[in-house]
Amino acid sequence: MLEDDALTRDGVLNVDRTQRRDPTQLKTEGRDPSFLGVSERFHLIKDGERCVLVHDRTDRHYDLLGTVCASL
């Protein structure tokens, strides 16, 4: 879940990974590839009139359709 003001203060979004839990909410045992202890970082850029979210680790770009960006 994102906070209401995500990407509005500085254009940076950090997404922390959490460890998976079983149906009783206990942490799963063993090696869990979804829990690497590393957060994923994204940053927002303006490309002409488009708003683009960039995944820092992969450099993958996502157009944010239906949005309006303003430079800080």
PyMOL Python script that loads the backbone (N, CA, C, O; Angstrom):
from pymol import cmd

cmd.read_pdbstr("""\
ATOM      1  N   MET A   1       0.844  -1.168   0.000  1.00  0.00           N
ATOM      2  CA  MET A   1       0.000   0.000   0.000  1.00  0.00           C
ATOM      3  C   MET A   1       0.894   1.238   0.000  1.00  0.00           C
ATOM      4  O   MET A   1       1.896   1.299   0.713  1.00  0.00           O
ATOM      5  N   LEU A   2       0.518   2.208  -0.803  1.00  0.00           N
ATOM      6  CA  LEU A   2       1.277   3.449  -0.881  1.00  0.00           C
ATOM      7  C   LEU A   2       0.655   4.507   0.016  1.00  0.00           C
ATOM      8  O   LEU A   2      -0.556   4.522   0.238  1.00  0.00           O
ATOM      9  N   GLU A   3       1.492   5.381   0.521  1.00  0.00           N
ATOM     10  CA  GLU A   3       1.002   6.501   1.307  1.00  0.00           C
ATOM     11  C   GLU A   3       0.308   7.492   0.382  1.00  0.00           C
ATOM     12  O   GLU A   3       0.582   7.523  -0.817  1.00  0.00           O
ATOM     13  N   ASP A   4      -0.592   8.302   0.937  1.00  0.00           N
ATOM     14  CA  ASP A   4      -1.343   9.271   0.139  1.00  0.00           C
ATOM     15  C   ASP A   4      -0.443  10.266  -0.579  1.00  0.00           C
ATOM     16  O   ASP A   4      -0.776  10.725  -1.671  1.00  0.00           O
ATOM     17  N   ASP A   5       0.694  10.604   0.022  1.00  0.00           N
ATOM     18  CA  ASP A   5       1.579  11.604  -0.577  1.00  0.00           C
ATOM     19  C   ASP A   5       2.785  10.989  -1.283  1.00  0.00           C
ATOM     20  O   ASP A   5       3.796  11.664  -1.473  1.00  0.00           O
ATOM     21  N   ALA A   6       2.693   9.722  -1.672  1.00  0.00           N
ATOM     22  CA  ALA A   6       3.805   9.062  -2.367  1.00  0.00           C
ATOM     23  C   ALA A   6       4.159   9.830  -3.633  1.00  0.00           C
ATOM     24  O   ALA A   6       3.279  10.218  -4.401  1.00  0.00           O
ATOM     25  N   LEU A   7       5.437  10.043  -3.841  1.00  0.00           N
ATOM     26  CA  LEU A   7       6.002  10.712  -5.013  1.00  0.00           C
ATOM     27  C   LEU A   7       5.666  12.197  -5.110  1.00  0.00           C
ATOM     28  O   LEU A   7       5.902  12.804  -6.155  1.00  0.00           O
ATOM     29  N   THR A   8       5.126  12.795  -4.058  1.00  0.00           N
ATOM     30  CA  THR A   8       4.778  14.215  -4.136  1.00  0.00           C
ATOM     31  C   THR A   8       5.822  15.118  -3.498  1.00  0.00           C
ATOM     32  O   THR A   8       5.914  16.295  -3.848  1.00  0.00           O
ATOM     33  N   ARG A   9       6.604  14.594  -2.574  1.00  0.00           N
ATOM     34  CA  ARG A   9       7.594  15.436  -1.885  1.00  0.00           C
ATOM     35  C   ARG A   9       8.917  15.487  -2.619  1.00  0.00           C
ATOM     36  O   ARG A   9       9.485  16.565  -2.796  1.00  0.00           O
ATOM     37  N   ASP A  10       9.422  14.328  -3.055  1.00  0.00           N
ATOM     38  CA  ASP A  10      10.737  14.328  -3.677  1.00  0.00           C
ATOM     39  C   ASP A  10      10.832  13.467  -4.930  1.00  0.00           C
ATOM     40  O   ASP A  10      11.915  13.362  -5.505  1.00  0.00           O
ATOM     41  N   GLY A  11       9.756  12.854  -5.371  1.00  0.00           N
ATOM     42  CA  GLY A  11       9.785  12.073  -6.596  1.00  0.00           C
ATOM     43  C   GLY A  11      10.478  10.733  -6.464  1.00  0.00           C
ATOM     44  O   GLY A  11      10.796  10.102  -7.472  1.00  0.00           O
ATOM     45  N   VAL A  12      10.721  10.281  -5.232  1.00  0.00           N
ATOM     46  CA  VAL A  12      11.386   9.001  -4.991  1.00  0.00           C
ATOM     47  C   VAL A  12      10.430   8.085  -4.242  1.00  0.00           C
ATOM     48  O   VAL A  12       9.728   8.511  -3.325  1.00  0.00           O
ATOM     49  N   LEU A  13      10.414   6.819  -4.647  1.00  0.00           N
ATOM     50  CA  LEU A  13       9.572   5.824  -3.999  1.00  0.00           C
ATOM     51  C   LEU A  13      10.432   4.617  -3.646  1.00  0.00           C
ATOM     52  O   LEU A  13      11.031   4.006  -4.531  1.00  0.00           O
ATOM     53  N   ASN A  14      10.501   4.267  -2.365  1.00  0.00           N
ATOM     54  CA  ASN A  14      11.187   3.069  -1.909  1.00  0.00           C
ATOM     55  C   ASN A  14      10.133   2.054  -1.498  1.00  0.00           C
ATOM     56  O   ASN A  14       9.230   2.356  -0.719  1.00  0.00           O
ATOM     57  N   VAL A  15      10.263   0.842  -2.035  1.00  0.00           N
ATOM     58  CA  VAL A  15       9.327  -0.233  -1.727  1.00  0.00           C
ATOM     59  C   VAL A  15      10.101  -1.313  -0.997  1.00  0.00           C
ATOM     60  O   VAL A  15      10.968  -1.970  -1.574  1.00  0.00           O
ATOM     61  N   ASP A  16       9.782  -1.493   0.275  1.00  0.00           N
ATOM     62  CA  ASP A  16      10.453  -2.512   1.074  1.00  0.00           C
ATOM     63  C   ASP A  16       9.803  -3.865   0.858  1.00  0.00           C
ATOM     64  O   ASP A  16       8.583  -3.968   0.735  1.00  0.00           O
ATOM     65  N   ARG A  17      10.618  -4.889   0.814  1.00  0.00           N
ATOM     66  CA  ARG A  17      10.103  -6.257   0.701  1.00  0.00           C
ATOM     67  C   ARG A  17       9.837  -6.788   2.096  1.00  0.00           C
ATOM     68  O   ARG A  17      10.566  -6.478   3.039  1.00  0.00           O
ATOM     69  N   THR A  18       8.812  -7.573   2.218  1.00  0.00           N
ATOM     70  CA  THR A  18       8.499  -8.189   3.501  1.00  0.00           C
ATOM     71  C   THR A  18       8.558  -9.702   3.348  1.00  0.00           C
ATOM     72  O   THR A  18       8.353 -10.239   2.260  1.00  0.00           O
ATOM     73  N   GLN A  19       8.837 -10.370   4.438  1.00  0.00           N
ATOM     74  CA  GLN A  19       8.908 -11.821   4.407  1.00  0.00           C
ATOM     75  C   GLN A  19       7.506 -12.407   4.355  1.00  0.00           C
ATOM     76  O   GLN A  19       6.582 -11.906   4.996  1.00  0.00           O
ATOM     77  N   ARG A  20       7.366 -13.464   3.589  1.00  0.00           N
ATOM     78  CA  ARG A  20       6.072 -14.131   3.491  1.00  0.00           C
ATOM     79  C   ARG A  20       5.709 -14.786   4.804  1.00  0.00           C
ATOM     80  O   ARG A  20       6.569 -15.200   5.581  1.00  0.00           O
ATOM     81  N   ARG A  21       4.405 -14.869   5.031  1.00  0.00           N
ATOM     82  CA  ARG A  21       3.882 -15.492   6.250  1.00  0.00           C
ATOM     83  C   ARG A  21       2.889 -16.575   5.886  1.00  0.00           C
ATOM     84  O   ARG A  21       2.252 -16.534   4.834  1.00  0.00           O
ATOM     85  N   ASP A  22       2.770 -17.544   6.777  1.00  0.00           N
ATOM     86  CA  ASP A  22       1.801 -18.610   6.551  1.00  0.00           C
ATOM     87  C   ASP A  22       0.413 -18.119   6.978  1.00  0.00           C
ATOM     88  O   ASP A  22       0.286 -16.998   7.471  1.00  0.00           O
ATOM     89  N   PRO A  23      -0.626 -18.939   6.797  1.00  0.00           N
ATOM     90  CA  PRO A  23      -1.986 -18.497   7.145  1.00  0.00           C
ATOM     91  C   PRO A  23      -2.172 -18.089   8.606  1.00  0.00           C
ATOM     92  O   PRO A  23      -3.112 -17.361   8.926  1.00  0.00           O
ATOM     93  N   THR A  24      -1.285 -18.549   9.500  1.00  0.00           N
ATOM     94  CA  THR A  24      -1.397 -18.158  10.914  1.00  0.00           C
ATOM     95  C   THR A  24      -0.525 -16.948  11.234  1.00  0.00           C
ATOM     96  O   THR A  24      -0.352 -16.591  12.399  1.00  0.00           O
ATOM     97  N   GLN A  25       0.027 -16.314  10.188  1.00  0.00           N
ATOM     98  CA  GLN A  25       0.860 -15.112  10.293  1.00  0.00           C
ATOM     99  C   GLN A  25       2.260 -15.361  10.843  1.00  0.00           C
ATOM    100  O   GLN A  25       2.933 -14.412  11.245  1.00  0.00           O
ATOM    101  N   LEU A  26       2.718 -16.615  10.871  1.00  0.00           N
ATOM    102  CA  LEU A  26       4.095 -16.910  11.257  1.00  0.00           C
ATOM    103  C   LEU A  26       4.989 -16.787  10.027  1.00  0.00           C
ATOM    104  O   LEU A  26       4.573 -17.118   8.917  1.00  0.00           O
ATOM    105  N   LYS A  27       6.218 -16.311  10.226  1.00  0.00           N
ATOM    106  CA  LYS A  27       7.155 -16.201   9.110  1.00  0.00           C
ATOM    107  C   LYS A  27       7.458 -17.587   8.569  1.00  0.00           C
ATOM    108  O   LYS A  27       7.594 -18.544   9.332  1.00  0.00           O
ATOM    109  N   THR A  28       7.563 -17.693   7.242  1.00  0.00           N
ATOM    110  CA  THR A  28       7.869 -18.981   6.633  1.00  0.00           C
ATOM    111  C   THR A  28       9.328 -19.332   6.875  1.00  0.00           C
ATOM    112  O   THR A  28      10.174 -18.443   6.978  1.00  0.00           O
ATOM    113  N   GLU A  29       9.622 -20.604   6.967  1.00  0.00           N
ATOM    114  CA  GLU A  29      10.971 -21.083   7.218  1.00  0.00           C
ATOM    115  C   GLU A  29      11.718 -21.261   5.903  1.00  0.00           C
ATOM    116  O   GLU A  29      11.105 -21.341   4.839  1.00  0.00           O
ATOM    117  N   GLY A  30      13.023 -21.321   5.979  1.00  0.00           N
ATOM    118  CA  GLY A  30      13.842 -21.634   4.820  1.00  0.00           C
ATOM    119  C   GLY A  30      14.129 -20.426   3.961  1.00  0.00           C
ATOM    120  O   GLY A  30      13.799 -19.290   4.302  1.00  0.00           O
ATOM    121  N   ARG A  31      14.746 -20.707   2.846  1.00  0.00           N
ATOM    122  CA  ARG A  31      15.127 -19.628   1.930  1.00  0.00           C
ATOM    123  C   ARG A  31      13.910 -19.181   1.148  1.00  0.00           C
ATOM    124  O   ARG A  31      13.268 -19.977   0.461  1.00  0.00           O
ATOM    125  N   ASP A  32      13.605 -17.921   1.257  1.00  0.00           N
ATOM    126  CA  ASP A  32      12.446 -17.354   0.590  1.00  0.00           C
ATOM    127  C   ASP A  32      12.947 -16.322  -0.410  1.00  0.00           C
ATOM    128  O   ASP A  32      13.409 -15.256  -0.004  1.00  0.00           O
ATOM    129  N   PRO A  33      12.869 -16.614  -1.721  1.00  0.00           N
ATOM    130  CA  PRO A  33      13.406 -15.683  -2.715  1.00  0.00           C
ATOM    131  C   PRO A  33      12.684 -14.347  -2.749  1.00  0.00           C
ATOM    132  O   PRO A  33      13.211 -13.388  -3.312  1.00  0.00           O
ATOM    133  N   SER A  34      11.495 -14.252  -2.164  1.00  0.00           N
ATOM    134  CA  SER A  34      10.781 -12.973  -2.166  1.00  0.00           C
ATOM    135  C   SER A  34      11.291 -12.041  -1.073  1.00  0.00           C
ATOM    136  O   SER A  34      10.924 -10.866  -1.041  1.00  0.00           O
ATOM    137  N   PHE A  35      12.130 -12.553  -0.180  1.00  0.00           N
ATOM    138  CA  PHE A  35      12.656 -11.727   0.905  1.00  0.00           C
ATOM    139  C   PHE A  35      14.164 -11.640   0.762  1.00  0.00           C
ATOM    140  O   PHE A  35      14.895 -12.528   1.202  1.00  0.00           O
ATOM    141  N   LEU A  36      14.613 -10.584   0.155  1.00  0.00           N
ATOM    142  CA  LEU A  36      16.044 -10.424  -0.064  1.00  0.00           C
ATOM    143  C   LEU A  36      16.633  -9.336   0.815  1.00  0.00           C
ATOM    144  O   LEU A  36      17.837  -9.084   0.766  1.00  0.00           O
ATOM    145  N   GLY A  37      15.792  -8.684   1.623  1.00  0.00           N
ATOM    146  CA  GLY A  37      16.272  -7.640   2.493  1.00  0.00           C
ATOM    147  C   GLY A  37      16.624  -6.353   1.772  1.00  0.00           C
ATOM    148  O   GLY A  37      17.183  -5.436   2.373  1.00  0.00           O
ATOM    149  N   VAL A  38      16.305  -6.280   0.502  1.00  0.00           N
ATOM    150  CA  VAL A  38      16.648  -5.123  -0.295  1.00  0.00           C
ATOM    151  C   VAL A  38      15.365  -4.422  -0.728  1.00  0.00           C
ATOM    152  O   VAL A  38      14.438  -5.056  -1.231  1.00  0.00           O
ATOM    153  N   SER A  39      15.325  -3.118  -0.527  1.00  0.00           N
ATOM    154  CA  SER A  39      14.158  -2.387  -1.005  1.00  0.00           C
ATOM    155  C   SER A  39      14.355  -2.042  -2.477  1.00  0.00           C
ATOM    156  O   SER A  39      15.483  -1.927  -2.956  1.00  0.00           O
ATOM    157  N   GLU A  40      13.263  -1.884  -3.169  1.00  0.00           N
ATOM    158  CA  GLU A  40      13.298  -1.473  -4.570  1.00  0.00           C
ATOM    159  C   GLU A  40      13.081   0.033  -4.605  1.00  0.00           C
ATOM    160  O   GLU A  40      12.200   0.550  -3.918  1.00  0.00           O
ATOM    161  N   ARG A  41      13.871   0.732  -5.395  1.00  0.00           N
ATOM    162  CA  ARG A  41      13.788   2.192  -5.465  1.00  0.00           C
ATOM    163  C   ARG A  41      13.323   2.604  -6.857  1.00  0.00           C
ATOM    164  O   ARG A  41      13.801   2.085  -7.866  1.00  0.00           O
ATOM    165  N   PHE A  42      12.390   3.539  -6.894  1.00  0.00           N
ATOM    166  CA  PHE A  42      11.880   4.109  -8.125  1.00  0.00           C
ATOM    167  C   PHE A  42      12.023   5.625  -8.031  1.00  0.00           C
ATOM    168  O   PHE A  42      12.029   6.184  -6.935  1.00  0.00           O
ATOM    169  N   HIS A  43      12.138   6.286  -9.173  1.00  0.00           N
ATOM    170  CA  HIS A  43      12.099   7.740  -9.171  1.00  0.00           C
ATOM    171  C   HIS A  43      11.251   8.220 -10.343  1.00  0.00           C
ATOM    172  O   HIS A  43      11.141   7.564 -11.378  1.00  0.00           O
ATOM    173  N   LEU A  44      10.666   9.375 -10.139  1.00  0.00           N
ATOM    174  CA  LEU A  44       9.742   9.950 -11.101  1.00  0.00           C
ATOM    175  C   LEU A  44      10.466  10.976 -11.965  1.00  0.00           C
ATOM    176  O   LEU A  44      11.198  11.826 -11.457  1.00  0.00           O
ATOM    177  N   ILE A  45      10.252  10.888 -13.279  1.00  0.00           N
ATOM    178  CA  ILE A  45      10.820  11.875 -14.185  1.00  0.00           C
ATOM    179  C   ILE A  45       9.714  12.407 -15.086  1.00  0.00           C
ATOM    180  O   ILE A  45       8.670  11.780 -15.265  1.00  0.00           O
ATOM    181  N   LYS A  46       9.973  13.570 -15.639  1.00  0.00           N
ATOM    182  CA  LYS A  46       9.056  14.160 -16.598  1.00  0.00           C
ATOM    183  C   LYS A  46       9.737  14.119 -17.950  1.00  0.00           C
ATOM    184  O   LYS A  46      10.848  14.627 -18.104  1.00  0.00           O
ATOM    185  N   ASP A  47       9.079  13.519 -18.933  1.00  0.00           N
ATOM    186  CA  ASP A  47       9.612  13.406 -20.293  1.00  0.00           C
ATOM    187  C   ASP A  47       8.639  14.125 -21.217  1.00  0.00           C
ATOM    188  O   ASP A  47       7.647  13.549 -21.664  1.00  0.00           O
ATOM    189  N   GLY A  48       8.929  15.375 -21.492  1.00  0.00           N
ATOM    190  CA  GLY A  48       7.970  16.197 -22.232  1.00  0.00           C
ATOM    191  C   GLY A  48       6.749  16.417 -21.354  1.00  0.00           C
ATOM    192  O   GLY A  48       6.857  16.984 -20.266  1.00  0.00           O
ATOM    193  N   GLU A  49       5.609  15.978 -21.812  1.00  0.00           N
ATOM    194  CA  GLU A  49       4.380  16.082 -21.021  1.00  0.00           C
ATOM    195  C   GLU A  49       4.079  14.792 -20.257  1.00  0.00           C
ATOM    196  O   GLU A  49       3.122  14.740 -19.484  1.00  0.00           O
ATOM    197  N   ARG A  50       4.883  13.760 -20.467  1.00  0.00           N
ATOM    198  CA  ARG A  50       4.628  12.457 -19.835  1.00  0.00           C
ATOM    199  C   ARG A  50       5.279  12.365 -18.468  1.00  0.00           C
ATOM    200  O   ARG A  50       6.349  12.927 -18.235  1.00  0.00           O
ATOM    201  N   CYS A  51       4.612  11.641 -17.558  1.00  0.00           N
ATOM    202  CA  CYS A  51       5.186  11.280 -16.259  1.00  0.00           C
ATOM    203  C   CYS A  51       5.673   9.839 -16.385  1.00  0.00           C
ATOM    204  O   CYS A  51       4.932   8.962 -16.829  1.00  0.00           O
ATOM    205  N   VAL A  52       6.909   9.606 -15.995  1.00  0.00           N
ATOM    206  CA  VAL A  52       7.499   8.279 -16.149  1.00  0.00           C
ATOM    207  C   VAL A  52       8.110   7.854 -14.822  1.00  0.00           C
ATOM    208  O   VAL A  52       8.867   8.608 -14.211  1.00  0.00           O
ATOM    209  N   LEU A  53       7.781   6.651 -14.380  1.00  0.00           N
ATOM    210  CA  LEU A  53       8.365   6.071 -13.181  1.00  0.00           C
ATOM    211  C   LEU A  53       9.491   5.142 -13.618  1.00  0.00           C
ATOM    212  O   LEU A  53       9.285   4.256 -14.448  1.00  0.00           O
ATOM    213  N   VAL A  54      10.685   5.347 -13.054  1.00  0.00           N
ATOM    214  CA  VAL A  54      11.860   4.572 -13.444  1.00  0.00           C
ATOM    215  C   VAL A  54      12.281   3.675 -12.289  1.00  0.00           C
ATOM    216  O   VAL A  54      12.482   4.148 -11.170  1.00  0.00           O
ATOM    217  N   HIS A  55      12.413   2.384 -12.559  1.00  0.00           N
ATOM    218  CA  HIS A  55      12.890   1.413 -11.571  1.00  0.00           C
ATOM    219  C   HIS A  55      14.413   1.465 -11.602  1.00  0.00           C
ATOM    220  O   HIS A  55      15.027   1.108 -12.607  1.00  0.00           O
ATOM    221  N   ASP A  56      15.018   1.904 -10.515  1.00  0.00           N
ATOM    222  CA  ASP A  56      16.463   2.139 -10.500  1.00  0.00           C
ATOM    223  C   ASP A  56      17.296   0.890 -10.785  1.00  0.00           C
ATOM    224  O   ASP A  56      18.290   0.970 -11.507  1.00  0.00           O
ATOM    225  N   ARG A  57      16.912  -0.253 -10.235  1.00  0.00           N
ATOM    226  CA  ARG A  57      17.729  -1.461 -10.399  1.00  0.00           C
ATOM    227  C   ARG A  57      17.716  -1.970 -11.838  1.00  0.00           C
ATOM    228  O   ARG A  57      18.743  -2.420 -12.345  1.00  0.00           O
ATOM    229  N   THR A  58      16.560  -1.901 -12.497  1.00  0.00           N
ATOM    230  CA  THR A  58      16.430  -2.466 -13.840  1.00  0.00           C
ATOM    231  C   THR A  58      16.424  -1.416 -14.945  1.00  0.00           C
ATOM    232  O   THR A  58      16.533  -1.755 -16.124  1.00  0.00           O
ATOM    233  N   ASP A  59      16.298  -0.146 -14.574  1.00  0.00           N
ATOM    234  CA  ASP A  59      16.165   0.960 -15.515  1.00  0.00           C
ATOM    235  C   ASP A  59      14.929   0.813 -16.405  1.00  0.00           C
ATOM    236  O   ASP A  59      14.871   1.375 -17.499  1.00  0.00           O
ATOM    237  N   ARG A  60      13.966   0.070 -15.934  1.00  0.00           N
ATOM    238  CA  ARG A  60      12.711  -0.088 -16.670  1.00  0.00           C
ATOM    239  C   ARG A  60      11.860   1.159 -16.455  1.00  0.00           C
ATOM    240  O   ARG A  60      11.783   1.681 -15.343  1.00  0.00           O
ATOM    241  N   HIS A  61      11.221   1.632 -17.522  1.00  0.00           N
ATOM    242  CA  HIS A  61      10.417   2.851 -17.483  1.00  0.00           C
ATOM    243  C   HIS A  61       8.936   2.498 -17.595  1.00  0.00           C
ATOM    244  O   HIS A  61       8.549   1.660 -18.409  1.00  0.00           O
ATOM    245  N   TYR A  62       8.111   3.146 -16.768  1.00  0.00           N
ATOM    246  CA  TYR A  62       6.667   2.932 -16.766  1.00  0.00           C
ATOM    247  C   TYR A  62       5.968   4.275 -16.960  1.00  0.00           C
ATOM    248  O   TYR A  62       6.089   5.167 -16.120  1.00  0.00           O
ATOM    249  N   ASP A  63       5.238   4.421 -18.065  1.00  0.00           N
ATOM    250  CA  ASP A  63       4.449   5.633 -18.274  1.00  0.00           C
ATOM    251  C   ASP A  63       3.278   5.635 -17.299  1.00  0.00           C
ATOM    252  O   ASP A  63       2.565   4.640 -17.174  1.00  0.00           O
ATOM    253  N   LEU A  64       3.088   6.740 -16.619  1.00  0.00           N
ATOM    254  CA  LEU A  64       1.975   6.885 -15.684  1.00  0.00           C
ATOM    255  C   LEU A  64       0.843   7.602 -16.409  1.00  0.00           C
ATOM    256  O   LEU A  64       0.783   8.832 -16.431  1.00  0.00           O
ATOM    257  N   LEU A  65      -0.041   6.825 -16.994  1.00  0.00           N
ATOM    258  CA  LEU A  65      -1.132   7.382 -17.786  1.00  0.00           C
ATOM    259  C   LEU A  65      -2.141   8.081 -16.904  1.00  0.00           C
ATOM    260  O   LEU A  65      -2.402   7.641 -15.784  1.00  0.00           O
ATOM    261  N   GLY A  66      -2.707   9.158 -17.394  1.00  0.00           N
ATOM    262  CA  GLY A  66      -3.734   9.884 -16.651  1.00  0.00           C
ATOM    263  C   GLY A  66      -3.188  10.681 -15.482  1.00  0.00           C
ATOM    264  O   GLY A  66      -3.926  10.992 -14.548  1.00  0.00           O
ATOM    265  N   THR A  67      -1.900  11.018 -15.520  1.00  0.00           N
ATOM    266  CA  THR A  67      -1.290  11.795 -14.442  1.00  0.00           C
ATOM    267  C   THR A  67      -0.735  13.103 -14.979  1.00  0.00           C
ATOM    268  O   THR A  67      -0.534  13.260 -16.183  1.00  0.00           O
ATOM    269  N   VAL A  68      -0.494  14.018 -14.091  1.00  0.00           N
ATOM    270  CA  VAL A  68       0.133  15.294 -14.437  1.00  0.00           C
ATOM    271  C   VAL A  68       1.354  15.453 -13.548  1.00  0.00           C
ATOM    272  O   VAL A  68       1.264  15.327 -12.327  1.00  0.00           O
ATOM    273  N   CYS A  69       2.500  15.732 -14.166  1.00  0.00           N
ATOM    274  CA  CYS A  69       3.736  15.923 -13.406  1.00  0.00           C
ATOM    275  C   CYS A  69       4.115  17.386 -13.416  1.00  0.00           C
ATOM    276  O   CYS A  69       3.845  18.114 -14.372  1.00  0.00           O
ATOM    277  N   ALA A  70       4.742  17.797 -12.343  1.00  0.00           N
ATOM    278  CA  ALA A  70       5.279  19.149 -12.244  1.00  0.00           C
ATOM    279  C   ALA A  70       6.691  19.039 -11.694  1.00  0.00           C
ATOM    280  O   ALA A  70       6.948  18.262 -10.775  1.00  0.00           O
ATOM    281  N   SER A  71       7.597  19.810 -12.252  1.00  0.00           N
ATOM    282  CA  SER A  71       8.965  19.828 -11.759  1.00  0.00           C
ATOM    283  C   SER A  71       9.019  20.468 -10.382  1.00  0.00           C
ATOM    284  O   SER A  71       8.272  21.398 -10.081  1.00  0.00           O
ATOM    285  N   LEU A  72       9.930  19.945  -9.542  1.00  0.00           N
ATOM    286  CA  LEU A  72      10.094  20.519  -8.199  1.00  0.00           C
ATOM    287  C   LEU A  72      10.912  21.781  -8.236  1.00  0.00           C
ATOM    288  O   LEU A  72      11.147  22.395  -7.194  1.00  0.00           O
TER     289      LEU A  72
END
""", "prot")
cmd.dss("prot")
cmd.show_as("cartoon", "prot")
cmd.util.cbc("prot")
cmd.orient("prot")
